[in-house]
Amino acid sequence: MIEHVDPFIGTAATALPPADGLAATWWWPKPQVGNTHPGATFPLGMVSACAYSGAYPTGYGAYDLSTEGLPPTLHDRALASGFTHFQQSGTGAIRKYYNYFRVTPMTEPLDVLGRTWDLTAEEASPGRYAATLDSGIRAELTVGPKSAVHRYTFPKDRNARVVIDFSLGGLSIPYGATIPLRAHLESLGPGVARGEIVVEGAPLAVHVECDTPQWRQMLWYDRRLMPGGTRLDFDHIRPTTLRSFGLMWAGPAEAGQTVELRFGFSLRGPDQARENLERDCGSGPARFAHRRSRTEKAWKRHLQAIRVDTPSEERRTVFSTALYHSLIKPCLAPDESPFWPSPGPFAFDLSTMWDIYRTQLPLVTTLLPGRAVELANALLTICEEEGNFPIGYRMARGSDRFSRQGSALVHTFLSDLCRLGLDGIDWEWALVHMHNDLRRTYGEDFLLHGHAHPISHTLDLAYGYWCTAAIARRCGDAKLADEFEQLAGRWVNAYDAATGLLKDSTFYEGSRWNYSFRLQHDMAGRIALAGGDDAFTGLLDRFFGYGAPAVRQPGLAPDASEMAAGYALGRFEGLNNEPDMESPWAYMYAGRPDRTAEVVHAAVHRQFGTGRGGLPGNDDSGGLSSWYVWASLGLFPVAGQDLFLLNAPAFAESRLRVAGGDTFRIDTIGFTEPRPDGPPQYVQSVALNGTTLTRPWLRAAEVHHGGTLTVALGPEPSDWGTAERPPSHPVPSPAA
């Protein structure tokens, strides 16, 4: 699988073949660009490294900030002013851009630092990035869990340099810079230095080693050398007074001479940064090949967790890359919290729960349950220390509530782990924090008035109470569980029975249509409120564009009237918006798995492709890519419910390595290799371990314990899944 990964997918504006059929009716308002980067990464590690052009939002690439339509360009070609660390992955406008400790290999004087060089001969694979600057310098980067190793190959030049800028952070867009508040830099001896910058309240420390025994090592400030200086200290830096500063090695280079630079990083000081470097890379010179090999092996293990059978190299590349993108974030950094003294799990770059709770976290839970438990304990510690569960959490002081996006999203993740019976979590501790968190922000309105606006938060909170009730029952508190289930019944207060849709409100990045088809705990009640199966199916058909004409997507800098007309369509946004991700499976609760098959087929085969423009929108920390992984397998997790919905797989055979090394196989009968312009296949029958299933779902434990799912497919819809519906959990509705 690793040889099929293309990290360049998603780095450019969406460039997919023209859609036809159902997919041509979907309208995408959000940015049509994946916002990924091709840099070196480690599975769920805390460090990445990539070429830096200052572009939005990862620091790599050619684009300016964009929130609608096609992204405007910032650069007309591939450029870099150096190579930075800690890139985001596929996110949108989160105002946190990192890109710390820029390294610039150069043969020019220091006073040109900050200029850009053309990039050529770019290469990328999991754990490695390489490119050549037009100065003739070849750069190669790799990373470990808490480290990065750079290797630069120079042309012959008597004034070669490797420069580290400790002051740079963020992007070269308006308001995109990140300014350190305090900084310390110290030269320890030939080829060794350390330092720390405090950015947005987070102290990021570094231990640096450079294999250049014949070169001079110097500190610099404001592009001026400080010969003989060994320390730089800044107690208080303001944006108006910042002058760049850093470290440099300089000397003559022979043609083909390599210089290796090694970074150990820590949020707990330079000493721990040094320990992290030694743990990741060992000691001594020339560690690049060793670290690259170990990181490549780590990615091979992770990417071998799912194997698919297809004769199509293109589809194998899209799937392998989607799995790769799904396992980059969040950043798990055990024993690295800078904000509380205790050791233990710590995580950042949950960017954001809104993006990942539906698809990416269930994928991590399925493939890497131990890391899922680690993340859960990190979230519980954040809640204990900071007073609430985060919607987003970055390498910065204080969690981000992103309160317009959603409420009570961590609760779904914890509910899945609890229902699976995974060890390693103190559920009584979790229950206390889940309960308290539900009362914060919009939770007070929900308790006092029976609803909260934006109205989608009413659904979030009701579902959060239903998820928390499961933990209360595990802890033996039946009375509290009953109380929470009563509150979970308030989901009905979000809907207008006259329309079958959500009540009028404001909606984050969408309309009431995008939010009206989420998979709730009481889907039978939801469908009844809409007027029954036929009425609910009719609403879904309108949403997905059945019988509608093709639409035109927003282009570059769309005006307000164009966007308003698009939103008025009330149309599926083609996976360009997170609430839409689960809506194709809402049909299954109304007995129409054939419709799910049609929508998912159109999305899988029309909305994803190879090449830099192969994603239909922001990858959102793997939220979009993990959707593709699940949809291609013919499984879809219902977050918080210990449930997988079944659909026609996009591959003849698939293998998932689940907990304990067991294998869950998905085999098919009657499978034909799909074509983008071809019809979908429909499920005719399903068997689990040889036993026929009439139900169109599996419990998560049935997947996690391994086994064989056999799916018979055909060219026409069948009656499979039309009579027995996925589980619903009605609860008494309390007074509003």
MOGI-V236859 format. One record per residue. N is the residue number from 0. RES is the residue in one letter. NEAR is the number of other C-alpha atoms within 8 Angstrom. Layout:
n-><N N>
res-><RES RES>
near-><NEAR NEAR>
//
This chain:
n-><0 1 2 3 4 5 6 7 8 9 10 11 12 13 14 15 16 17 18 19 20 21 22 23 24 25 26 27 28 29 30 31 32 33 34 35 36 37 38 39 40 41 42 43 44 45 46 47 48 49 50 51 52 53 54 55 56 57 58 59 60 61 62 63 64 65 66 67 68 69 70 71 72 73 74 75 76 77 78 79 80 81 82 83 84 85 86 87 88 89 90 91 92 93 94 95 96 97 98 99 100 101 102 103 104 105 106 107 108 109 110 111 112 113 114 115 116 117 118 119 120 121 122 123 124 125 126 127 128 129 130 131 132 133 134 135 136 137 138 139 140 141 142 143 144 145 146 147 148 149 150 151 152 153 154 155 156 157 158 159 160 161 162 163 164 165 166 167 168 169 170 171 172 173 174 175 176 177 178 179 180 181 182 183 184 185 186 187 188 189 190 191 192 193 194 195 196 197 198 199 200 201 202 203 204 205 206 207 208 209 210 211 212 213 214 215 216 217 218 219 220 221 222 223 224 225 226 227 228 229 230 231 232 233 234 235 236 237 238 239 240 241 242 243 244 245 246 247 248 249 250 251 252 253 254 255 256 257 258 259 260 261 262 263 264 265 266 267 268 269 270 271 272 273 274 275 276 277 278 279 280 281 282 283 284 285 286 287 288 289 290 291 292 293 294 295 296 297 298 299 300 301 302 303 304 305 306 307 308 309 310 311 312 313 314 315 316 317 318 319 320 321 322 323 324 325 326 327 328 329 330 331 332 333 334 335 336 337 338 339 340 341 342 343 344 345 346 347 348 349 350 351 352 353 354 355 356 357 358 359 360 361 362 363 364 365 366 367 368 369 370 371 372 373 374 375 376 377 378 379 380 381 382 383 384 385 386 387 388 389 390 391 392 393 394 395 396 397 398 399 400 401 402 403 404 405 406 407 408 409 410 411 412 413 414 415 416 417 418 419 420 421 422 423 424 425 426 427 428 429 430 431 432 433 434 435 436 437 438 439 440 441 442 443 444 445 446 447 448 449 450 451 452 453 454 455 456 457 458 459 460 461 462 463 464 465 466 467 468 469 470 471 472 473 474 475 476 477 478 479 480 481 482 483 484 485 486 487 488 489 490 491 492 493 494 495 496 497 498 499 500 501 502 503 504 505 506 507 508 509 510 511 512 513 514 515 516 517 518 519 520 521 522 523 524 525 526 527 528 529 530 531 532 533 534 535 536 537 538 539 540 541 542 543 544 545 546 547 548 549 550 551 552 553 554 555 556 557 558 559 560 561 562 563 564 565 566 567 568 569 570 571 572 573 574 575 576 577 578 579 580 581 582 583 584 585 586 587 588 589 590 591 592 593 594 595 596 597 598 599 600 601 602 603 604 605 606 607 608 609 610 611 612 613 614 615 616 617 618 619 620 621 622 623 624 625 626 627 628 629 630 631 632 633 634 635 636 637 638 639 640 641 642 643 644 645 646 647 648 649 650 651 652 653 654 655 656 657 658 659 660 661 662 663 664 665 666 667 668 669 670 671 672 673 674 675 676 677 678 679 680 681 682 683 684 685 686 687 688 689 690 691 692 693 694 695 696 697 698 699 700 701 702 703 704 705 706 707 708 709 710 711 712 713 714 715 716 717 718 719 720 721 722 723 724 725 726 727 728 729 730 731 732 733 734 735>
res-><M I E H V D P F I G T A A T A L P P A D G L A A T W W W P K P Q V G N T H P G A T F P L G M V S A C A Y S G A Y P T G Y G A Y D L S T E G L P P T L H D R A L A S G F T H F Q Q S G T G A I R K Y Y N Y F R V T P M T E P L D V L G R T W D L T A E E A S P G R Y A A T L D S G I R A E L T V G P K S A V H R Y T F P K D R N A R V V I D F S L G G L S I P Y G A T I P L R A H L E S L G P G V A R G E I V V E G A P L A V H V E C D T P Q W R Q M L W Y D R R L M P G G T R L D F D H I R P T T L R S F G L M W A G P A E A G Q T V E L R F G F S L R G P D Q A R E N L E R D C G S G P A R F A H R R S R T E K A W K R H L Q A I R V D T P S E E R R T V F S T A L Y H S L I K P C L A P D E S P F W P S P G P F A F D L S T M W D I Y R T Q L P L V T T L L P G R A V E L A N A L L T I C E E E G N F P I G Y R M A R G S D R F S R Q G S A L V H T F L S D L C R L G L D G I D W E W A L V H M H N D L R R T Y G E D F L L H G H A H P I S H T L D L A Y G Y W C T A A I A R R C G D A K L A D E F E Q L A G R W V N A Y D A A T G L L K D S T F Y E G S R W N Y S F R L Q H D M A G R I A L A G G D D A F T G L L D R F F G Y G A P A V R Q P G L A P D A S E M A A G Y A L G R F E G L N N E P D M E S P W A Y M Y A G R P D R T A E V V H A A V H R Q F G T G R G G L P G N D D S G G L S S W Y V W A S L G L F P V A G Q D L F L L N A P A F A E S R L R V A G G D T F R I D T I G F T E P R P D G P P Q Y V Q S V A L N G T T L T R P W L R A A E V H H G G T L T V A L G P E P S D W G T A E R P P S H P V P S P A A>
near-><9 10 5 10 13 9 12 11 15 20 14 12 12 15 8 13 5 5 8 8 7 11 12 11 13 14 12 13 13 11 14 16 16 18 17 15 15 11 14 16 15 17 11 11 16 11 15 14 17 15 12 16 14 12 17 14 14 16 15 13 16 15 11 11 11 9 9 12 16 14 16 10 8 8 9 6 6 10 13 13 13 12 12 14 13 11 14 12 14 16 14 9 7 6 5 6 14 11 16 12 12 14 11 11 11 10 9 8 6 7 6 7 9 5 6 9 10 10 12 9 7 9 7 13 13 14 14 14 16 12 12 12 13 9 7 8 13 11 12 11 15 17 19 14 11 15 15 14 14 12 12 12 11 15 11 9 11 7 10 14 12 11 12 11 12 12 12 13 12 14 14 9 11 5 4 10 11 11 12 11 12 12 13 11 12 10 11 8 6 6 11 11 12 13 12 13 13 12 13 8 7 11 12 13 15 15 16 12 10 10 10 9 6 5 9 7 10 14 16 12 11 7 10 8 8 9 6 5 7 9 9 9 8 8 7 6 11 8 6 4 6 8 7 11 12 13 12 12 12 11 11 10 12 9 8 8 9 8 10 15 11 12 12 16 16 14 12 12 12 14 7 10 16 12 9 13 16 10 7 11 11 8 6 5 6 7 12 11 7 8 14 12 8 8 14 10 8 10 13 10 8 8 12 9 11 9 9 10 8 10 4 6 8 8 9 11 12 12 10 13 13 13 12 11 11 13 11 15 13 13 13 12 13 10 9 12 13 9 5 6 6 6 8 8 13 13 14 11 13 14 14 12 12 11 11 13 15 13 15 13 11 12 10 12 12 10 11 11 11 7 9 11 13 9 12 11 10 12 13 11 8 12 12 9 7 8 8 11 12 13 17 13 15 12 7 10 9 6 12 9 7 8 8 6 7 12 10 12 13 12 12 14 14 10 15 12 11 12 10 9 6 10 5 5 9 6 10 7 7 10 11 8 12 10 9 9 11 11 10 9 6 11 11 9 10 12 9 6 8 11 13 13 10 10 15 13 12 16 10 12 14 13 12 14 13 13 13 15 13 12 12 13 10 9 8 6 9 8 6 9 13 9 8 12 13 12 12 15 13 15 11 8 9 13 10 9 8 5 6 12 11 13 9 6 8 8 10 7 6 10 11 13 12 13 12 8 11 10 10 7 10 10 11 9 8 10 12 9 9 13 10 9 10 8 9 13 11 8 9 10 9 10 11 12 13 8 4 7 7 9 8 5 8 12 7 8 9 10 6 6 6 9 11 8 8 10 11 6 6 11 14 12 12 13 12 14 12 8 9 16 10 11 11 11 12 12 14 14 11 13 12 12 13 9 9 14 13 10 12 10 10 13 12 11 10 12 12 12 13 10 8 12 17 15 17 15 13 17 16 14 19 17 15 12 12 15 11 11 11 12 14 11 12 11 12 11 12 11 13 12 11 14 12 12 13 10 13 12 11 11 12 14 10 13 12 11 12 16 11 4 6 9 11 15 12 12 11 12 9 7 11 5 8 8 7 7 5 6 8 10 11 14 14 12 11 12 11 11 8 7 6 8 9 9 10 14 9 11 9 10 8 9 11 10 11 11 11 11 12 13 14 12 14 11 8 6 9 8 7 12 13 11 7 9 12 10 4 8 7 9 9 7 10 8 4 7>
//
